[in-house]
Amino acid sequence: MRLGINLGYWGAGMDGDNLAVAQEADRLGYDVCWAAEAYGSDAPTVLAWVAAKTERIDVGSAIMQIPARQPAMTAMTAATLDSLTGGRFRLGLGVSGPQVSEGWYGVKFDKPLARTREYVEIVRKAMTRERLSYDGEHWTLPLPGGPGKPIKLTVHPQREHIPLYIAAIGPKNLEQTGEIADGALLIFPSAEHLEETALRPLREGREKAGLTMDGFDVCPTLPLALGDDVTALADVFRPYTALYVGGMGSRKQNFYNRLAQRMGYEKEAAEIQDKYLAGDKAGAAAAVPHSLIDRTTLLGSVERIAERMTAYAEAGVTTLTLAPAGFTLDERVAALRAGVEAMERAGLA
């Protein structure tokens, strides 16, 4: 199992430290550094900056949002970043959610699976440097009856095949991800529930495409916090968990709420959402079960974190991405180092 790091969103309050954290991860031998985007910082700009200031570590988008860019633009960005980084770029894609897609980008959030499939097909075709033509439900290239003609990408990526990941939560999305992608970006993963919540549908998608899980990257992100008081550490993540389970999306379309339900927290997920949407964020955070936080984070001593890492490796994780928690740079760097030490103690490095 390999280790990654997720810087999250640039502009979240720790920007001055993020580059130093990425450089320390590079020095420690972390495999990949991911950056996110929602409706603030964009991922490609951050990744270009990090790649320019590091030497070995891969950089990846977790995610570049599908409604934000035409697929050919994404292919251009991927090819450019792969060329600039000397073959260190990984392309992570996702549909985002209805509020961001429709409210921020003005793109209707309909048929997300079909849109994702077409998007991936166009991106892959564009990056082969063939002349680009496509006839789909959501995209037609070139547009018929106009001056457009099939053209091809002029930039040469460093590699013929840039690894493509999809952020997936629901069973159908996971199955399609297994079928069409090289890896899956997972959030709120529980080692105890990983088979039924992620691996089974991923495997079914791979089988549908005539493939196995060999070479497919199962890549969940987990916050990591180092300390002796696990209960106190978990309490730090209550607002974070409540935001996703209770307020990320609408009442009808909250993928994280459904995931919590599939993990056995049906009643608790409903209570968290009810309170969050009613404006009681503190009550929503208080309603988050300790076990839900503990199962979806890495908390405690190095020894305890090593035990949890072993559980994830045994469950089928191939790249464990850490979001090192801390209020200072020293605390975040200590968490990074603890991740490496835990891997070594677990015999996974």
N, C-alpha and C positions, 0 to 999 in steps of 0.2 A: 504494500500500500504506500502511495506517495502522499506528500503533504503539499497543500496549497495555502494561499492566504487571500482573503477578500478584504479590500480596502473600503468597500461600501461606496457611499456617495461622497464625492468631493463637495465641500461646502457644508459638511455636517458638523463642523466645529473643531476638527483635529487636522486641518489641512497642513499645518506647519510640520506635523509629525509624520504624515502619511508617506512622504518620500523616504524619510529615514527608516520607517518601518519596512518599506519595500526593499530598501538597500540591505537592511539587516537580514531579511528573509532570503535575499539573493546570496549573501555571505554564508548563511546557515545551510544552504542547499535545498531550500524549498523549490518545488517543481514549477509552480505557476502562481502568478499574481493576478487576481481578478479585480475589475472595477465595475461599478453598477451605474445605471442611469434611470431616472424616473421623469421628473419635470424640473430638474435643476441642472446639475453638471451632466455633460455627455461623456460616455465611456471612451470613445476613440481618442479624444484630446488627452485625457488623463493617461491612457495607456501609452501614447506616444511619448509623453513626458517621462513616465516611469521607465520605459524601455531605453530611452536615451541616457538615463542615469544609472542603469544596471548593466550587468555583463552577461549573465547566464540564464536567469530565470525567464520562463515564458510569461507573456502577458495575454490576458483573455478578457473578453467582454461578458459580463454576467449581470445584465445582458445588454445587447443592442436591441432596441424595441422595433418590432416589425412595422407597426403603424407609423413610426417616425421617418422611415426612409423607403424609397422605392428599392426593389431588390437589386437592380443594377448598381445603384449607389452603394449599397452594402458590399457588393462584390468589389467595387473600386476601392472602398475603404480597407477591406480585408487584404486585397492584393497589395495595396500601398504599405499597410502596416507590416505585412509579412516580409516585404522587400526591405523596408527600413530597419526592421529588427533582425535581419539575417535569419529568418525562418523561426521566429519565436512567438508568433501570434496564433491565438485560438479564437475562433468566432463563436460566441454564444448568442443565441437568438431567443426571443420570446414575444408573445402577443401582448404583454402587459395586461391590463384589465379594462373593463368598460369605461370607468370614470376617466382614466388617463387617455385611452384611445379616442373616445368621443369628445371629452371635455378639453383636452390639451391639443390633440392632433386633428380633431375633426374627422376622424376615420371611424366609420360604423363598425362596432364590435359584433360582427356576425360571421358565422361559419369559420371560427378560428382555426379549426383543424384543416379545413380545405385551403384556407389562406396560407397557413404555415407550410403545407405540402407544396403548393405552387411556388411560394417564396423560395424555399430551399432548392427546388428544381431549377429556378431561374438563376439563383446565386451560383449554384454548382456549375451550371452550363456556362455562365458568363466567365467564370474563373478558369474554364478549360481553354479560353481564348478562341473558341469557335465563334462564327458570326451568330449573333443572338437573335433568335426568333422563338416565339412562344405563343401558343393559342390555348388559353385557359379561361376559367370562369371569372377570375378576378384580374388577370393581367393578359393583355394581348400586345405582343411586340413583333414587328412595328405596328403602330396603329393603322388599321386599314383605311384605304382611300386617301391617304395623305402623302407628304413628301418623305416620310421616314423610310429607312431601309435597314436591313440587318447589318450591324457593325460589330466589331469585336474589341475586346479590352486591349489597350495598348501597353499597359503595365505588365511586366513579367513577375509574378509572385516568386518568392524564393523556392517554394515547394509546389509540386504539381497538385498535392492534396492538402489543403489547410483543414485541420481538425474542426468539425462543426458540431456544436452542442446546442441542445434545446432545453430551456427551462420548462419543466413539466411537473404537474401536480396531480391532475385527474387521471383516472385509469385509461380513458381513450387517448388522451394526449401522451401519456407514457407509452402506450402501445405504439402509437405512430412514431414517437421519438426513437424507440428501439428499431423501428423499421427503416427510418430515413436518416438518422444522425449517427455521429461517431461517439457521442456521449450525452449524458443527462445531467443537468444542473438541478439539484434537489434542495429544498428548504424545509426546515422543521423535520428532519429525519430522525426517527427513532430506530435504533438497532433492533429492538425487540419487535418492531412492526414493519421492518423494511421489506421483508418478503412479500407480504400481502399489499402494502401500500405503494410499492415501487417496482421491486424486482420481477414479480410475476408478470405484470403487464409489459414491462420492458422485454422480458424473455419471449413473450408471445409475439411481440413485434419483430424481434430478431428472427424468430422461427418463420414468421410470415414472409420475411425477405430471404429465407433460405440461409440464415446466418446463425451463429452462436454468440454467446456473450464474450467470447475470446476477443480481446482488443477493444471492447466497448468500455468506455470510461464512466463509471458510476461515481458521481462527484457531488456529494452533499456539502453544504456549508453549515458549520456549527460555531457559535460563539464559544470562546475559551476564556475562563477566568480562574486565576490561581489564588488559592487561599485555604484556610483551615475550616472556616464556617460555611458549609455548603448551603445551609438555609439562607444565610445572609447574602451569599453570592447569587442564589436563585432569585431572591427578591429584587435584585438589580435589574433582572430581565423581565419582571412582571409587566411594566408598561410596553415593552417591545412585543411581548407575546400577545398582550391584549390588543395592541394596535392591529396586528395581522389577523388574529382570530376574530376580533370584534369589529374592526373598522376598515379593513382593507377590502374595498369593494362595497357593493350594495348588499342588502339583506338577502336577495335572491341569488347574487353572484359573488360569493366570497369563497374562493378556492381553498384558502387556509382554514376556514371554518369547517368546510367539508372534510378536509384532511384530519383535523382534530376529531371529528366525529368518527371517521374510519379507524382511528386509533383507540376508540372506546370512550371518548369524552363527549358523548352526544348531549347530555344534560348540561354539562359545564360549558360546552361551546355555545349553546343557546343562551345561557345566562350571561356569558361574557359579551355576546353580541347585543343582547337586549340592553344591557347597561351602557355599552359603548355608544350605541346609536342613539340612546336617550341623553347623551351628554355626560354620563357619569363615568368618566375615564378612570377615576380612582377606584370606584366600585368594580369596574371591569377588571382592573389589574388585580384587585384583591380576590376576585373570583377565579383567577387562573390557578389550577391545581399545582402544587409544588412538583408532583411527579411528572406533569407535562413539561415543565421547564427542565427538570433534571434529565429527562429522557431525550431532550432535543438540544442539549448543550453539553459542554465538557467543563465540569466544575470540580474544584477541590485541589487536593495535593497532586503531585506528579504521579504518585503511585495509583491514585484513584483514576486520574485521566488515562493512564496507561491501560488500566483494566477496561475502561470504556472504549478506548481505541481498538483493543483486541476484539471487543464485541462487534464493532463496525467492520473490521477486517473480515471476521468470520461470517458476517451477514452478507458480504459481497461488495463492499465499498472498495474502489480502486484508487481514488484520489480523495483524501479527506481535507477539505478546505476549512481553514480556521479563520475566525474573525476575532483577533486577540483583543480582549477587553482591558480597559484601564483608563484612568483619568489623566495620566501623564505618559510621556514617551517612555520613560524607564519602565513603567508598569506594563506597557504594551510589548516592549522588547523582552521583558522577563517572561511574558506569556508566550511569545514566539519561541524563546529558548526552552521553555517548559514543554512545548509541543514536540520539539526535537528530542529532548531527554526522555519524554514519555514513550515516543516511538522506539527509542533505543532500548528502554527497559522492557517494553513489550516484545522485543525481538522482531519488530516490523520494519526497521530501517534497512 
